[in-house]
Amino acid sequence: MKKIVVIGGGITGLSAVYTLQKYAAQAEQEMELTLIEAGQELGGKIRTVKDGEFIMETGADSIVARKSNVAPLLEELGLNTEVVYNATGRSFIYTEEGLKKIPEESLFGIPLSLESLATSELVSAEGKVEALKDFYTPNETFTEQDSLGSFLEYFLGAELVRKQIEPVVSGVYSGELDDLTIASTFPYLLQYKNEYGSLMKGLGEHKQKFLSGGSKKFISFDTGMSELIGTMERKLEGVRLRKGTKVRRVRHGLEGYEITTSDDEKLYADYVVLAVPHQAAQAMLQHAALDKDFDRLSNRSLISIYAAFDVPDEQLPEDGTGFIVGKDSDLKCNACTWTSRKWAHTSANNRLLVRLFYKSSGAHYEELVRMDENQLLDVALDDVRRSLGITAKPVMHNVTKWMDSMPNYHLQHPQLVKSLERTMEEQFPKVLLAGCSYYGVGIPDCIADGERAAKRILEETSI
Ligand code: FAD
């Protein structure tokens, strides 16, 4: 009987082991499946905290609904009835002049029509005229491996990019616009430019795809995101679950691989899935040929701060769901979600719950990262006062630091991952790297990647 050990009980590892169990059962093939997780709970960067009437997500707060692999999985898990969707609302960019609306017909701040460009509150008349060059400048040089920032600026002009697009894209990807590739972010933008001659025209032609779904763009669950993790965990009937067990080494054994835990316990496996952050995989494998690539993968950090107030959330200044902070503002946060407005299930009595994000790429991060929880809360309250005019004392708060744990797909990322794959094949065949460090940070990507690893093992073991 084949022994398969999945290390890392985040959504990637869960997806891998869940898929292995499902297909092995269907093919009536026996497999010994083990899932090892260092923490006391599964979930990794998906972790819900409940505090009285409030539900908070210390990590991921939702799943993009339009990804095609999400709905079938939720249906299979019987989670459809627990699903909740985000409320519709405008997003804002906080500028020196206060909150400004991101135009409605835009994708990551990129206008989907001339009208959307014309009505932008964020860009000056000169900036709008400059952006028109998108309609008459053909693409002669850009490929998928080029920087997203240079690509957008070349066709849409500096002002539109820096004031309206960059804050939104940087809010989604934990990297600077100039360090991100077109391939790792929006490869379809290049296709549209080449096919339609204009980014705005191409996006406009596909408008329905981007604007459809109305309010149902993001999914969560009525008891929070951990519902997904708990449900998947309950389905793992035939899996040996080892929580609170940290893996120290993975090396070649007499047959297959030997896995050593931090308590010096040894486990053996024919196949291993390393669904852990890349630094953890690197430490387990300890191999010079891999180190040169692992060392060049990069992560960013982020501090998430929730604060709840005894204030009805109607008191928010605008009809929206939050704001992103533009450059040169007086705030220290990079973004703020009006959580109780966006997600009704997070605040049972409609009292105001907001979440502020402080990224390591932000100007104040060096100072913030040294602060304790109370000092950080004071910074957050000052940001809430300046941006929303709310001066009440918080009734509850939560501070979570995600140190060095937000993958940053910089320009060399795809080549480094390819090189890692080659070296793994040569040095550690049947050990698979999976998860957010390599193939996509969004939850749907991680689910798909766990499935990919599982299916490869299933193919090789000929089920
Ligand atoms: P992880 O969740 O990091 O899981 C890896 C697991 O490996 C962890 O449980 C860890 O304890 C375990 N591990 C590590 N070392 C060892 C070891 N030595 N032995 C055993 N186990 C080990 N994505 C979205 O789609 N939507 C969002 O709204 C969203 N928001 C986010 C907000 C924040 C603050 C963060 C941090 C991420 C967010 N993401 C979001 C990204 C998404 O949550 C992650 O990319 C995804 O959950 C990663 O899953 P994973 O299983 O690949 O890795």
Residues whose N, C-alpha, C, O or C-beta is under 5 A from the ligand:
A	BS01	FAD	I7 G8 G9 G10 I11 T12 G13 I36 E37 A38 G39 G43 G44 K45 I46 T58 G59 A60 D61 S62 I63 T245 K246 V247 A275 V276 P277 A280 W402 G435 C436 V441 G442 I443 P444 C446
